[in-house]
């Protein structure tokens, strides 16, 4: 009969409720359902669950996981691909640790000396390992917009996609500079920057004032999005949210 759902939940750390949800959406049906109505899982289902959890750790949403699993032909090849992505993520996190450690050291020294951070001379040093434009992950609460982004980037080269990442990073840096200068979130210079960001969004699809406000709130509420902003400057996520709210109130109502 295999392993009952309670045992699979214990082994994997996934709740039985989540396992039932995976079954309901067709992502992980059990091997069989016993006469007692309980779900039972065999080795094949456990391997599939492992893949689901690995992809979740990589920030992939459930709909995309379903597509990936439906398209894969060989479990071993799939696991090799997951391993490669995990190793790449490990390298990125290692780079991020180095970046943050270097920034802490330079901040401590600059405050002691009363000077500027040397890494500002090469701003890219601040962002080694940081991926502030992980759009599909940060836009998981806005599936229509995420789909519009996917359509736009489908025909783009890696160089064009990377250039877009750099532009979005530059936007975040400009907002950090406004914040550091003490400009309020509703200052004209800040609103002009938010207007440029809004034009980029509406270049993909229509975005209502309320949806734009929701995106602003996600800068704080979405963990990945908040981490990207806070990696640049402490308090930047809330500043971006407040600036979007000010823009929506002043220009979109």
C-alpha positions in Angstrom: 0.0 0.0 0.0 3.0 2.4 0.3 3.2 5.2 2.8 0.0 6.8 4.3 -0.4 10.6 4.0 0.5 11.1 7.6 3.8 9.3 7.3 4.6 11.3 4.1 3.8 14.5 5.9 6.1 13.5 8.8 9.0 12.5 6.4 8.8 15.6 4.1 7.8 18.3 6.6 4.8 19.1 4.3 1.5 19.2 6.0 -1.2 16.7 5.2 -3.4 19.6 4.2 -0.8 20.7 1.6 -0.5 17.2 0.3 -4.3 17.0 -0.2 -4.2 20.4 -2.0 -1.5 19.1 -4.3 -3.8 16.2 -5.1 -6.8 18.4 -5.7 -4.9 20.6 -8.2 -3.5 17.5 -10.0 0.1 18.2 -9.0 0.6 15.1 -6.8 -2.1 12.4 -6.9 -1.5 9.6 -4.5 -0.6 6.1 -5.7 -4.0 4.9 -4.5 -6.8 5.6 -2.0 -7.5 2.9 0.5 -10.9 1.5 1.4 -10.6 3.7 4.5 -10.4 6.8 2.3 -6.8 7.5 3.2 -4.3 8.5 0.6 -1.2 6.3 0.1 2.1 7.2 -1.7 4.7 5.0 -3.3 8.3 5.7 -4.4 7.3 7.5 -7.6 5.1 9.9 -5.7 7.9 10.6 -3.2 10.3 11.4 -6.0 7.7 13.7 -7.5 7.2 15.4 -4.1 10.9 15.9 -3.8 11.0 17.7 -7.2 8.0 19.9 -6.2 9.8 20.9 -3.0 13.0 21.6 -4.7 11.3 23.8 -7.3 9.4 25.6 -4.5 12.7 26.3 -2.8 13.9 27.9 -6.1 10.9 30.2 -6.0 8.9 28.5 -8.7 5.1 28.8 -8.4 2.7 25.9 -8.4 1.3 26.5 -11.9 4.8 26.6 -13.4 5.8 23.5 -11.4 2.9 21.7 -12.9 4.0 22.7 -16.4 7.6 21.6 -15.7 6.6 18.2 -14.4 4.2 17.6 -17.2 6.9 18.3 -19.8 9.8 16.4 -18.3 10.5 13.0 -19.8 13.1 11.5 -17.4 13.2 11.9 -13.6 17.0 11.4 -13.5 17.5 14.2 -16.1 15.1 16.4 -14.2 17.0 15.8 -10.9 20.3 16.7 -12.6 18.7 19.9 -13.8 17.4 20.7 -10.3 20.9 20.1 -8.9 22.4 22.5 -11.4 19.9 25.2 -10.4 20.5 24.6 -6.7 24.3 24.8 -7.2 23.8 28.1 -9.1 21.5 29.4 -6.3 24.2 28.4 -3.7 26.8 30.3 -5.6 24.5 33.3 -5.8 23.9 33.2 -2.1 27.6 32.9 -1.4 28.1 36.0 -3.5 25.4 37.8 -1.7 27.0 37.0 1.7 30.3 38.4 0.4 28.5 41.5 -0.8 26.7 42.2 2.4 29.8 41.5 4.5 31.8 43.9 2.4 29.1 46.5 2.7 29.0 46.1 6.5 32.7 46.6 6.7 32.8 49.6 4.5 29.8 51.2 6.3 31.5 50.7 9.7 34.7 52.3 8.4 32.9 55.2 6.6 31.0 56.0 9.8 34.2 55.9 11.8 36.1 58.1 9.4 33.2 60.3 8.4 33.9 59.6 4.7 32.0 57.8 1.9 31.8 54.1 1.1 34.5 53.2 -1.4 32.1 50.8 -3.2 29.9 53.7 -4.3 32.7 54.5 -6.8 31.7 51.2 -8.4 28.0 50.8 -7.5 27.8 47.4 -9.1 29.8 46.1 -6.2 26.8 46.7 -4.0 24.7 44.3 -6.0 26.9 41.2 -6.6 24.6 38.3 -6.0 21.5 40.5 -5.7 18.7 39.8 -8.3 16.2 42.7 -7.7 14.5 42.0 -11.0 13.3 38.4 -10.3 10.1 39.4 -11.9 8.2 36.1 -12.0 8.9 35.5 -8.3 8.2 39.0 -7.1 5.0 39.2 -9.2 3.5 35.9 -8.1 0.6 37.8 -6.6 -0.1 39.5 -9.9 -0.4 36.6 -12.4 -1.8 38.6 -15.3 1.1 41.0 -15.1 3.6 38.1 -14.7 2.2 36.5 -17.8 2.6 39.8 -19.7 6.2 39.9 -18.6 6.7 36.3 -19.7 5.3 37.1 -23.2 7.5 40.1 -23.5 10.7 38.3 -22.5 10.0 35.2 -24.5 11.5 36.6 -27.6 14.3 38.5 -25.9 18.0 37.6 -25.8 19.9 37.1 -22.5 21.7 40.4 -23.2 18.3 42.2 -23.5 16.9 40.6 -20.4 20.1 41.5 -18.4 19.9 45.1 -19.7 16.3 45.2 -18.4 17.6 44.0 -15.0 20.2 46.7 -14.9 17.6 49.4 -15.8 15.4 48.2 -12.9 18.3 48.2 -10.5 19.1 51.7 -11.6 15.6 52.8 -10.8 15.9 51.3 -7.3 19.2 53.1 -6.8 17.6 56.5 -7.8 14.9 55.9 -5.3 17.5 55.1 -2.7 19.3 58.4 -3.5 16.0 60.3 -3.1 15.4 58.7 0.3 19.0 59.3 1.4 18.6 63.0 0.4 15.6 63.3 2.7 13.0 63.8 0.0 9.5 62.9 1.1 7.8 60.1 -0.8 5.4 62.7 -2.5 8.2 65.0 -3.7 7.9 66.0 -7.3 11.2 64.3 -8.2 10.1 61.1 -6.5 6.7 61.2 -8.3 8.4 61.7 -11.6 10.5 58.5 -11.0 7.4 56.6 -10.1 5.6 57.9 -13.2 8.4 56.5 -15.3 8.0 53.1 -13.6 4.3 53.2 -14.1 4.8 53.9 -17.8 6.9 50.8 -18.1 4.2 48.7 -16.4 1.4 50.1 -18.6 3.6 49.4 -21.7 2.9 45.7 -21.0 -0.8 45.9 -20.1 -3.3 48.2 -18.4 -2.6 48.6 -14.7 -5.3 50.2 -12.6 -4.7 52.6 -9.7 -5.7 49.9 -7.2 -3.4 47.3 -8.8 -0.5 49.7 -8.8 -1.2 50.4 -5.1 -1.2 46.6 -4.4 2.1 46.3 -6.2 3.4 49.1 -4.0 2.3 47.2 -0.9 4.0 44.1 -2.2 7.3 45.9 -2.0 7.0 45.4 1.7 4.7 42.4 2.0 6.3 40.1 -0.6 9.4 38.7 1.1 11.5 38.4 -2.1 10.6 41.9 -3.2 11.3 43.4 0.2 14.6 41.7 0.4 15.7 43.1 -3.0 14.9 46.7 -1.9 16.4 46.3 1.6 19.6 44.9 0.1 20.1 48.3 -1.5 19.1 50.5 1.4 17.3 49.9 4.7 13.8 51.3 4.5 13.7 51.5 0.7 10.8 49.0 0.4 8.5 51.2 2.6 9.7 54.3 0.8 8.9 52.7 -2.6 5.4 51.7 -1.3 4.7 55.2 0.0 5.8 56.8 -3.2 3.6 54.6 -5.3 0.7 55.3 -2.9 1.4 59.1 -3.2 1.6 58.8 -7.0 -1.7 56.8 -7.3 -3.5 59.3 -5.1 -2.2 62.4 -6.9 -2.1 61.2 -10.5 -4.4 58.2 -11.0 -7.5 59.1 -9.1 
